[in-house]
Amino acid sequence: MRDTNRFELTQKQHDGRRIYKEKETGYLWYVDNLHYGKSAHLEVFDKTGKNHIGESNLEGNIDRAKSDQKKSV
């Protein structure tokens, strides 16, 4: 999320982590605090924050199979 051409910082936070907005899609991204090391990932939501899109690896590739509609920001 350091790529300022792709992401912009929002004023929102989740569990103490800053939420970033992907400029092209409006998707909201944050680092999941519960996973470290090899299992570290990002949570990705639609622009409303109500629909969980899935989990992304640290390279920014979203796994939509890990979508969980119980999650929101």
PyMOL Python script that loads the backbone (N, CA, C, O; Angstrom):
from pymol import cmd

cmd.read_pdbstr("""\
ATOM      1  N   MET A   1       0.824  -1.181   0.000  1.00  0.00           N
ATOM      2  CA  MET A   1       0.000   0.000   0.000  1.00  0.00           C
ATOM      3  C   MET A   1       0.869   1.246   0.000  1.00  0.00           C
ATOM      4  O   MET A   1       0.386   2.372   0.121  1.00  0.00           O
ATOM      5  N   ARG A   2       2.131   1.014  -0.136  1.00  0.00           N
ATOM      6  CA  ARG A   2       3.058   2.144  -0.251  1.00  0.00           C
ATOM      7  C   ARG A   2       3.014   2.774  -1.631  1.00  0.00           C
ATOM      8  O   ARG A   2       3.530   3.872  -1.839  1.00  0.00           O
ATOM      9  N   ASP A   3       2.393   2.070  -2.578  1.00  0.00           N
ATOM     10  CA  ASP A   3       2.291   2.573  -3.946  1.00  0.00           C
ATOM     11  C   ASP A   3       1.241   3.681  -3.989  1.00  0.00           C
ATOM     12  O   ASP A   3       0.045   3.403  -4.079  1.00  0.00           O
ATOM     13  N   THR A   4       1.682   4.925  -3.925  1.00  0.00           N
ATOM     14  CA  THR A   4       0.751   6.052  -3.892  1.00  0.00           C
ATOM     15  C   THR A   4       0.045   6.267  -5.226  1.00  0.00           C
ATOM     16  O   THR A   4      -0.924   7.023  -5.295  1.00  0.00           O
ATOM     17  N   ASN A   5       0.511   5.621  -6.273  1.00  0.00           N
ATOM     18  CA  ASN A   5      -0.212   5.673  -7.546  1.00  0.00           C
ATOM     19  C   ASN A   5      -1.433   4.766  -7.507  1.00  0.00           C
ATOM     20  O   ASN A   5      -2.408   5.002  -8.220  1.00  0.00           O
ATOM     21  N   ARG A   6      -1.382   3.732  -6.676  1.00  0.00           N
ATOM     22  CA  ARG A   6      -2.481   2.763  -6.582  1.00  0.00           C
ATOM     23  C   ARG A   6      -3.382   3.020  -5.376  1.00  0.00           C
ATOM     24  O   ARG A   6      -4.596   2.836  -5.465  1.00  0.00           O
ATOM     25  N   PHE A   7      -2.798   3.446  -4.240  1.00  0.00           N
ATOM     26  CA  PHE A   7      -3.552   3.587  -2.987  1.00  0.00           C
ATOM     27  C   PHE A   7      -3.471   4.998  -2.422  1.00  0.00           C
ATOM     28  O   PHE A   7      -2.511   5.732  -2.653  1.00  0.00           O
ATOM     29  N   GLU A   8      -4.524   5.354  -1.665  1.00  0.00           N
ATOM     30  CA  GLU A   8      -4.487   6.590  -0.892  1.00  0.00           C
ATOM     31  C   GLU A   8      -4.972   6.295   0.520  1.00  0.00           C
ATOM     32  O   GLU A   8      -5.878   5.486   0.723  1.00  0.00           O
ATOM     33  N   LEU A   9      -4.369   6.948   1.474  1.00  0.00           N
ATOM     34  CA  LEU A   9      -4.702   6.773   2.880  1.00  0.00           C
ATOM     35  C   LEU A   9      -6.049   7.422   3.178  1.00  0.00           C
ATOM     36  O   LEU A   9      -6.326   8.526   2.708  1.00  0.00           O
ATOM     37  N   THR A  10      -6.892   6.737   3.960  1.00  0.00           N
ATOM     38  CA  THR A  10      -8.163   7.326   4.387  1.00  0.00           C
ATOM     39  C   THR A  10      -8.025   7.751   5.840  1.00  0.00           C
ATOM     40  O   THR A  10      -6.986   7.524   6.460  1.00  0.00           O
ATOM     41  N   GLN A  11      -9.048   8.355   6.375  1.00  0.00           N
ATOM     42  CA  GLN A  11      -9.074   8.745   7.787  1.00  0.00           C
ATOM     43  C   GLN A  11      -9.597   7.602   8.660  1.00  0.00           C
ATOM     44  O   GLN A  11      -9.622   7.724   9.885  1.00  0.00           O
ATOM     45  N   LYS A  12     -10.014   6.499   8.043  1.00  0.00           N
ATOM     46  CA  LYS A  12     -10.612   5.381   8.765  1.00  0.00           C
ATOM     47  C   LYS A  12      -9.542   4.445   9.320  1.00  0.00           C
ATOM     48  O   LYS A  12      -8.426   4.368   8.807  1.00  0.00           O
ATOM     49  N   GLN A  13      -9.921   3.731  10.392  1.00  0.00           N
ATOM     50  CA  GLN A  13      -9.058   2.705  10.984  1.00  0.00           C
ATOM     51  C   GLN A  13      -9.903   1.489  11.344  1.00  0.00           C
ATOM     52  O   GLN A  13     -11.114   1.587  11.542  1.00  0.00           O
ATOM     53  N   HIS A  14      -9.233   0.336  11.423  1.00  0.00           N
ATOM     54  CA  HIS A  14      -9.867  -0.891  11.891  1.00  0.00           C
ATOM     55  C   HIS A  14      -8.857  -1.615  12.763  1.00  0.00           C
ATOM     56  O   HIS A  14      -7.753  -1.922  12.314  1.00  0.00           O
ATOM     57  N   ASP A  15      -9.229  -1.891  14.009  1.00  0.00           N
ATOM     58  CA  ASP A  15      -8.333  -2.548  14.973  1.00  0.00           C
ATOM     59  C   ASP A  15      -6.970  -1.858  15.048  1.00  0.00           C
ATOM     60  O   ASP A  15      -5.938  -2.521  15.149  1.00  0.00           O
ATOM     61  N   GLY A  16      -6.972  -0.542  15.001  1.00  0.00           N
ATOM     62  CA  GLY A  16      -5.739   0.214  15.103  1.00  0.00           C
ATOM     63  C   GLY A  16      -4.928   0.300  13.823  1.00  0.00           C
ATOM     64  O   GLY A  16      -3.868   0.925  13.805  1.00  0.00           O
ATOM     65  N   ARG A  17      -5.405  -0.312  12.763  1.00  0.00           N
ATOM     66  CA  ARG A  17      -4.703  -0.283  11.468  1.00  0.00           C
ATOM     67  C   ARG A  17      -5.374   0.736  10.556  1.00  0.00           C
ATOM     68  O   ARG A  17      -6.601   0.821  10.504  1.00  0.00           O
ATOM     69  N   ARG A  18      -4.575   1.498   9.849  1.00  0.00           N
ATOM     70  CA  ARG A  18      -5.094   2.476   8.900  1.00  0.00           C
ATOM     71  C   ARG A  18      -5.703   1.754   7.705  1.00  0.00           C
ATOM     72  O   ARG A  18      -5.221   0.702   7.286  1.00  0.00           O
ATOM     73  N   ILE A  19      -6.751   2.326   7.173  1.00  0.00           N
ATOM     74  CA  ILE A  19      -7.422   1.775   6.005  1.00  0.00           C
ATOM     75  C   ILE A  19      -7.036   2.606   4.788  1.00  0.00           C
ATOM     76  O   ILE A  19      -7.045   3.836   4.824  1.00  0.00           O
ATOM     77  N   TYR A  20      -6.700   1.907   3.717  1.00  0.00           N
ATOM     78  CA  TYR A  20      -6.308   2.549   2.463  1.00  0.00           C
ATOM     79  C   TYR A  20      -7.374   2.291   1.414  1.00  0.00           C
ATOM     80  O   TYR A  20      -8.051   1.263   1.441  1.00  0.00           O
ATOM     81  N   LYS A  21      -7.519   3.230   0.489  1.00  0.00           N
ATOM     82  CA  LYS A  21      -8.463   3.078  -0.612  1.00  0.00           C
ATOM     83  C   LYS A  21      -7.674   2.881  -1.904  1.00  0.00           C
ATOM     84  O   LYS A  21      -6.755   3.638  -2.216  1.00  0.00           O
ATOM     85  N   GLU A  22      -8.062   1.837  -2.648  1.00  0.00           N
ATOM     86  CA  GLU A  22      -7.465   1.613  -3.955  1.00  0.00           C
ATOM     87  C   GLU A  22      -8.126   2.591  -4.926  1.00  0.00           C
ATOM     88  O   GLU A  22      -9.347   2.582  -5.083  1.00  0.00           O
ATOM     89  N   LYS A  23      -7.335   3.418  -5.567  1.00  0.00           N
ATOM     90  CA  LYS A  23      -7.863   4.491  -6.408  1.00  0.00           C
ATOM     91  C   LYS A  23      -8.718   3.992  -7.564  1.00  0.00           C
ATOM     92  O   LYS A  23      -9.764   4.574  -7.850  1.00  0.00           O
ATOM     93  N   GLU A  24      -8.295   2.935  -8.225  1.00  0.00           N
ATOM     94  CA  GLU A  24      -9.004   2.460  -9.412  1.00  0.00           C
ATOM     95  C   GLU A  24     -10.366   1.845  -9.078  1.00  0.00           C
ATOM     96  O   GLU A  24     -11.346   2.098  -9.778  1.00  0.00           O
ATOM     97  N   THR A  25     -10.434   1.043  -8.020  1.00  0.00           N
ATOM     98  CA  THR A  25     -11.660   0.310  -7.698  1.00  0.00           C
ATOM     99  C   THR A  25     -12.476   0.933  -6.567  1.00  0.00           C
ATOM    100  O   THR A  25     -13.682   0.704  -6.473  1.00  0.00           O
ATOM    101  N   GLY A  26     -11.821   1.720  -5.707  1.00  0.00           N
ATOM    102  CA  GLY A  26     -12.481   2.244  -4.516  1.00  0.00           C
ATOM    103  C   GLY A  26     -12.479   1.242  -3.370  1.00  0.00           C
ATOM    104  O   GLY A  26     -13.005   1.531  -2.295  1.00  0.00           O
ATOM    105  N   TYR A  27     -11.882   0.047  -3.592  1.00  0.00           N
ATOM    106  CA  TYR A  27     -11.820  -0.975  -2.547  1.00  0.00           C
ATOM    107  C   TYR A  27     -11.044  -0.458  -1.338  1.00  0.00           C
ATOM    108  O   TYR A  27     -10.097   0.318  -1.473  1.00  0.00           O
ATOM    109  N   LEU A  28     -11.461  -0.899  -0.164  1.00  0.00           N
ATOM    110  CA  LEU A  28     -10.801  -0.541   1.090  1.00  0.00           C
ATOM    111  C   LEU A  28      -9.933  -1.706   1.548  1.00  0.00           C
ATOM    112  O   LEU A  28     -10.371  -2.856   1.541  1.00  0.00           O
ATOM    113  N   TRP A  29      -8.705  -1.404   1.945  1.00  0.00           N
ATOM    114  CA  TRP A  29      -7.717  -2.417   2.319  1.00  0.00           C
ATOM    115  C   TRP A  29      -7.131  -2.092   3.692  1.00  0.00           C
ATOM    116  O   TRP A  29      -6.897  -0.927   4.012  1.00  0.00           O
ATOM    117  N   TYR A  30      -6.893  -3.133   4.506  1.00  0.00           N
ATOM    118  CA  TYR A  30      -6.116  -2.946   5.736  1.00  0.00           C
ATOM    119  C   TYR A  30      -5.366  -4.228   6.060  1.00  0.00           C
ATOM    120  O   TYR A  30      -5.741  -5.313   5.616  1.00  0.00           O
ATOM    121  N   VAL A  31      -4.301  -4.088   6.840  1.00  0.00           N
ATOM    122  CA  VAL A  31      -3.490  -5.233   7.260  1.00  0.00           C
ATOM    123  C   VAL A  31      -4.213  -5.943   8.393  1.00  0.00           C
ATOM    124  O   VAL A  31      -4.609  -5.311   9.371  1.00  0.00           O
ATOM    125  N   ASP A  32      -4.386  -7.244   8.267  1.00  0.00           N
ATOM    126  CA  ASP A  32      -5.024  -8.066   9.302  1.00  0.00           C
ATOM    127  C   ASP A  32      -4.037  -8.260  10.456  1.00  0.00           C
ATOM    128  O   ASP A  32      -2.966  -8.836  10.263  1.00  0.00           O
ATOM    129  N   ASN A  33      -4.388  -7.787  11.641  1.00  0.00           N
ATOM    130  CA  ASN A  33      -3.518  -7.878  12.823  1.00  0.00           C
ATOM    131  C   ASN A  33      -3.343  -9.293  13.351  1.00  0.00           C
ATOM    132  O   ASN A  33      -2.403  -9.549  14.103  1.00  0.00           O
ATOM    133  N   LEU A  34      -4.210 -10.208  12.982  1.00  0.00           N
ATOM    134  CA  LEU A  34      -4.200 -11.537  13.583  1.00  0.00           C
ATOM    135  C   LEU A  34      -3.218 -12.509  12.946  1.00  0.00           C
ATOM    136  O   LEU A  34      -3.022 -13.612  13.456  1.00  0.00           O
ATOM    137  N   HIS A  35      -2.598 -12.113  11.840  1.00  0.00           N
ATOM    138  CA  HIS A  35      -1.720 -13.037  11.119  1.00  0.00           C
ATOM    139  C   HIS A  35      -0.357 -12.407  10.874  1.00  0.00           C
ATOM    140  O   HIS A  35      -0.256 -11.254  10.455  1.00  0.00           O
ATOM    141  N   TYR A  36       0.692 -13.184  11.144  1.00  0.00           N
ATOM    142  CA  TYR A  36       2.062 -12.687  11.006  1.00  0.00           C
ATOM    143  C   TYR A  36       2.874 -13.644  10.148  1.00  0.00           C
ATOM    144  O   TYR A  36       2.445 -14.762   9.863  1.00  0.00           O
ATOM    145  N   GLY A  37       4.049 -13.190   9.743  1.00  0.00           N
ATOM    146  CA  GLY A  37       4.961 -14.048   8.992  1.00  0.00           C
ATOM    147  C   GLY A  37       4.368 -14.502   7.686  1.00  0.00           C
ATOM    148  O   GLY A  37       3.828 -13.697   6.928  1.00  0.00           O
ATOM    149  N   LYS A  38       4.465 -15.798   7.414  1.00  0.00           N
ATOM    150  CA  LYS A  38       3.994 -16.341   6.137  1.00  0.00           C
ATOM    151  C   LYS A  38       2.489 -16.240   5.972  1.00  0.00           C
ATOM    152  O   LYS A  38       1.999 -16.242   4.843  1.00  0.00           O
ATOM    153  N   SER A  39       1.733 -16.152   7.078  1.00  0.00           N
ATOM    154  CA  SER A  39       0.275 -16.047   6.950  1.00  0.00           C
ATOM    155  C   SER A  39      -0.224 -14.612   6.935  1.00  0.00           C
ATOM    156  O   SER A  39      -1.433 -14.384   6.927  1.00  0.00           O
ATOM    157  N   ALA A  40       0.682 -13.640   6.932  1.00  0.00           N
ATOM    158  CA  ALA A  40       0.280 -12.238   6.893  1.00  0.00           C
ATOM    159  C   ALA A  40      -0.505 -11.961   5.608  1.00  0.00           C
ATOM    160  O   ALA A  40      -0.151 -12.433   4.528  1.00  0.00           O
ATOM    161  N   HIS A  41      -1.576 -11.186   5.755  1.00  0.00           N
ATOM    162  CA  HIS A  41      -2.375 -10.819   4.591  1.00  0.00           C
ATOM    163  C   HIS A  41      -3.146  -9.534   4.854  1.00  0.00           C
ATOM    164  O   HIS A  41      -3.123  -8.991   5.959  1.00  0.00           O
ATOM    165  N   LEU A  42      -3.820  -9.065   3.829  1.00  0.00           N
ATOM    166  CA  LEU A  42      -4.638  -7.862   3.904  1.00  0.00           C
ATOM    167  C   LEU A  42      -6.099  -8.252   3.708  1.00  0.00           C
ATOM    168  O   LEU A  42      -6.413  -9.186   2.970  1.00  0.00           O
ATOM    169  N   GLU A  43      -6.977  -7.530   4.375  1.00  0.00           N
ATOM    170  CA  GLU A  43      -8.408  -7.717   4.176  1.00  0.00           C
ATOM    171  C   GLU A  43      -8.863  -6.679   3.153  1.00  0.00           C
ATOM    172  O   GLU A  43      -8.426  -5.529   3.195  1.00  0.00           O
ATOM    173  N   VAL A  44      -9.742  -7.086   2.234  1.00  0.00           N
ATOM    174  CA  VAL A  44     -10.188  -6.198   1.157  1.00  0.00           C
ATOM    175  C   VAL A  44     -11.719  -6.133   1.161  1.00  0.00           C
ATOM    176  O   VAL A  44     -12.397  -7.160   1.196  1.00  0.00           O
ATOM    177  N   PHE A  45     -12.248  -4.902   1.124  1.00  0.00           N
ATOM    178  CA  PHE A  45     -13.693  -4.663   1.146  1.00  0.00           C
ATOM    179  C   PHE A  45     -14.093  -3.768  -0.017  1.00  0.00           C
ATOM    180  O   PHE A  45     -13.261  -3.057  -0.582  1.00  0.00           O
ATOM    181  N   ASP A  46     -15.378  -3.810  -0.370  1.00  0.00           N
ATOM    182  CA  ASP A  46     -15.855  -2.900  -1.418  1.00  0.00           C
ATOM    183  C   ASP A  46     -15.798  -1.469  -0.889  1.00  0.00           C
ATOM    184  O   ASP A  46     -15.436  -1.245   0.266  1.00  0.00           O
ATOM    185  N   LYS A  47     -16.151  -0.512  -1.724  1.00  0.00           N
ATOM    186  CA  LYS A  47     -15.996   0.892  -1.339  1.00  0.00           C
ATOM    187  C   LYS A  47     -16.912   1.321  -0.199  1.00  0.00           C
ATOM    188  O   LYS A  47     -16.672   2.358   0.419  1.00  0.00           O
ATOM    189  N   THR A  48     -17.960   0.544   0.095  1.00  0.00           N
ATOM    190  CA  THR A  48     -18.833   0.880   1.223  1.00  0.00           C
ATOM    191  C   THR A  48     -18.290   0.316   2.531  1.00  0.00           C
ATOM    192  O   THR A  48     -18.663   0.777   3.610  1.00  0.00           O
ATOM    193  N   GLY A  49     -17.411  -0.681   2.438  1.00  0.00           N
ATOM    194  CA  GLY A  49     -16.878  -1.338   3.629  1.00  0.00           C
ATOM    195  C   GLY A  49     -17.816  -2.390   4.195  1.00  0.00           C
ATOM    196  O   GLY A  49     -17.511  -3.003   5.218  1.00  0.00           O
ATOM    197  N   LYS A  50     -18.953  -2.608   3.542  1.00  0.00           N
ATOM    198  CA  LYS A  50     -19.944  -3.567   4.039  1.00  0.00           C
ATOM    199  C   LYS A  50     -19.795  -4.953   3.426  1.00  0.00           C
ATOM    200  O   LYS A  50     -20.278  -5.935   3.990  1.00  0.00           O
ATOM    201  N   ASN A  51     -19.134  -5.040   2.283  1.00  0.00           N
ATOM    202  CA  ASN A  51     -18.976  -6.320   1.590  1.00  0.00           C
ATOM    203  C   ASN A  51     -17.509  -6.703   1.527  1.00  0.00           C
ATOM    204  O   ASN A  51     -16.690  -5.990   0.948  1.00  0.00           O
ATOM    205  N   HIS A  52     -17.189  -7.839   2.133  1.00  0.00           N
ATOM    206  CA  HIS A  52     -15.817  -8.345   2.144  1.00  0.00           C
ATOM    207  C   HIS A  52     -15.534  -8.998   0.800  1.00  0.00           C
ATOM    208  O   HIS A  52     -16.215  -9.947   0.413  1.00  0.00           O
ATOM    209  N   ILE A  53     -14.531  -8.492   0.087  1.00  0.00           N
ATOM    210  CA  ILE A  53     -14.168  -9.012  -1.233  1.00  0.00           C
ATOM    211  C   ILE A  53     -13.331 -10.284  -1.096  1.00  0.00           C
ATOM    212  O   ILE A  53     -13.493 -11.236  -1.859  1.00  0.00           O
ATOM    213  N   GLY A  54     -12.430 -10.282  -0.105  1.00  0.00           N
ATOM    214  CA  GLY A  54     -11.541 -11.419   0.101  1.00  0.00           C
ATOM    215  C   GLY A  54     -10.283 -11.002   0.819  1.00  0.00           C
ATOM    216  O   GLY A  54     -10.223  -9.935   1.431  1.00  0.00           O
ATOM    217  N   GLU A  55      -9.274 -11.857   0.741  1.00  0.00           N
ATOM    218  CA  GLU A  55      -7.980 -11.581   1.356  1.00  0.00           C
ATOM    219  C   GLU A  55      -6.940 -11.423   0.262  1.00  0.00           C
ATOM    220  O   GLU A  55      -7.011 -12.069  -0.784  1.00  0.00           O
ATOM    221  N   SER A  56      -5.980 -10.560   0.518  1.00  0.00           N
ATOM    222  CA  SER A  56      -4.907 -10.326  -0.442  1.00  0.00           C
ATOM    223  C   SER A  56      -3.579 -10.704   0.188  1.00  0.00           C
ATOM    224  O   SER A  56      -3.357 -10.492   1.380  1.00  0.00           O
ATOM    225  N   ASN A  57      -2.696 -11.270  -0.633  1.00  0.00           N
ATOM    226  CA  ASN A  57      -1.343 -11.495  -0.140  1.00  0.00           C
ATOM    227  C   ASN A  57      -0.631 -10.138  -0.126  1.00  0.00           C
ATOM    228  O   ASN A  57      -1.207  -9.133  -0.540  1.00  0.00           O
ATOM    229  N   LEU A  58       0.596 -10.107   0.340  1.00  0.00           N
ATOM    230  CA  LEU A  58       1.307  -8.841   0.473  1.00  0.00           C
ATOM    231  C   LEU A  58       1.710  -8.238  -0.866  1.00  0.00           C
ATOM    232  O   LEU A  58       2.142  -7.087  -0.919  1.00  0.00           O
ATOM    233  N   GLU A  59       1.577  -8.995  -1.937  1.00  0.00           N
ATOM    234  CA  GLU A  59       1.858  -8.473  -3.276  1.00  0.00           C
ATOM    235  C   GLU A  59       0.626  -7.809  -3.899  1.00  0.00           C
ATOM    236  O   GLU A  59       0.725  -7.209  -4.969  1.00  0.00           O
ATOM    237  N   GLY A  60      -0.530  -7.912  -3.241  1.00  0.00           N
ATOM    238  CA  GLY A  60      -1.743  -7.264  -3.737  1.00  0.00           C
ATOM    239  C   GLY A  60      -2.648  -8.136  -4.579  1.00  0.00           C
ATOM    240  O   GLY A  60      -3.538  -7.623  -5.257  1.00  0.00           O
ATOM    241  N   ASN A  61      -2.442  -9.455  -4.553  1.00  0.00           N
ATOM    242  CA  ASN A  61      -3.285 -10.383  -5.309  1.00  0.00           C
ATOM    243  C   ASN A  61      -4.441 -10.859  -4.430  1.00  0.00           C
ATOM    244  O   ASN A  61      -4.221 -11.498  -3.401  1.00  0.00           O
ATOM    245  N   ILE A  62      -5.658 -10.549  -4.833  1.00  0.00           N
ATOM    246  CA  ILE A  62      -6.840 -10.861  -4.023  1.00  0.00           C
ATOM    247  C   ILE A  62      -7.305 -12.285  -4.267  1.00  0.00           C
ATOM    248  O   ILE A  62      -7.443 -12.722  -5.409  1.00  0.00           O
ATOM    249  N   ASP A  63      -7.550 -13.011  -3.162  1.00  0.00           N
ATOM    250  CA  ASP A  63      -8.139 -14.349  -3.210  1.00  0.00           C
ATOM    251  C   ASP A  63      -9.610 -14.192  -2.842  1.00  0.00           C
ATOM    252  O   ASP A  63      -9.960 -14.115  -1.664  1.00  0.00           O
ATOM    253  N   ARG A  64     -10.459 -14.145  -3.848  1.00  0.00           N
ATOM    254  CA  ARG A  64     -11.899 -13.932  -3.635  1.00  0.00           C
ATOM    255  C   ARG A  64     -12.586 -15.139  -2.998  1.00  0.00           C
ATOM    256  O   ARG A  64     -13.690 -15.009  -2.469  1.00  0.00           O
ATOM    257  N   ALA A  65     -11.957 -16.296  -3.041  1.00  0.00           N
ATOM    258  CA  ALA A  65     -12.523 -17.494  -2.413  1.00  0.00           C
ATOM    259  C   ALA A  65     -12.559 -17.347  -0.893  1.00  0.00           C
ATOM    260  O   ALA A  65     -13.279 -18.084  -0.220  1.00  0.00           O
ATOM    261  N   LYS A  66     -11.792 -16.408  -0.347  1.00  0.00           N
ATOM    262  CA  LYS A  66     -11.751 -16.192   1.100  1.00  0.00           C
ATOM    263  C   LYS A  66     -12.680 -15.079   1.548  1.00  0.00           C
ATOM    264  O   LYS A  66     -12.536 -14.553   2.652  1.00  0.00           O
ATOM    265  N   SER A  67     -13.624 -14.719   0.708  1.00  0.00           N
ATOM    266  CA  SER A  67     -14.621 -13.703   1.052  1.00  0.00           C
ATOM    267  C   SER A  67     -15.458 -14.189   2.228  1.00  0.00           C
ATOM    268  O   SER A  67     -15.840 -15.358   2.282  1.00  0.00           O
ATOM    269  N   ASP A  68     -15.741 -13.299   3.164  1.00  0.00           N
ATOM    270  CA  ASP A  68     -16.534 -13.636   4.345  1.00  0.00           C
ATOM    271  C   ASP A  68     -17.531 -12.505   4.573  1.00  0.00           C
ATOM    272  O   ASP A  68     -17.152 -11.428   5.034  1.00  0.00           O
ATOM    273  N   GLN A  69     -18.788 -12.740   4.258  1.00  0.00           N
ATOM    274  CA  GLN A  69     -19.801 -11.690   4.346  1.00  0.00           C
ATOM    275  C   GLN A  69     -20.169 -11.318   5.778  1.00  0.00           C
ATOM    276  O   GLN A  69     -20.986 -10.421   5.986  1.00  0.00           O
ATOM    277  N   LYS A  70     -19.585 -11.987   6.763  1.00  0.00           N
ATOM    278  CA  LYS A  70     -19.795 -11.605   8.163  1.00  0.00           C
ATOM    279  C   LYS A  70     -18.867 -10.448   8.553  1.00  0.00           C
ATOM    280  O   LYS A  70     -19.063  -9.817   9.592  1.00  0.00           O
ATOM    281  N   LYS A  71     -17.855 -10.170   7.717  1.00  0.00           N
ATOM    282  CA  LYS A  71     -16.882  -9.123   8.014  1.00  0.00           C
ATOM    283  C   LYS A  71     -17.304  -7.805   7.380  1.00  0.00           C
ATOM    284  O   LYS A  71     -17.894  -7.777   6.300  1.00  0.00           O
ATOM    285  N   SER A  72     -16.987  -6.704   8.079  1.00  0.00           N
ATOM    286  CA  SER A  72     -17.196  -5.363   7.542  1.00  0.00           C
ATOM    287  C   SER A  72     -16.241  -4.407   8.250  1.00  0.00           C
ATOM    288  O   SER A  72     -15.654  -4.745   9.278  1.00  0.00           O
ATOM    289  N   VAL A  73     -16.096  -3.226   7.692  1.00  0.00           N
ATOM    290  CA  VAL A  73     -15.262  -2.196   8.332  1.00  0.00           C
ATOM    291  C   VAL A  73     -16.084  -0.959   8.566  1.00  0.00           C
ATOM    292  O   VAL A  73     -15.575   0.029   9.095  1.00  0.00           O
TER     293      VAL A  73
END
""", "prot")
cmd.dss("prot")
cmd.show_as("cartoon", "prot")
cmd.util.cbc("prot")
cmd.orient("prot")
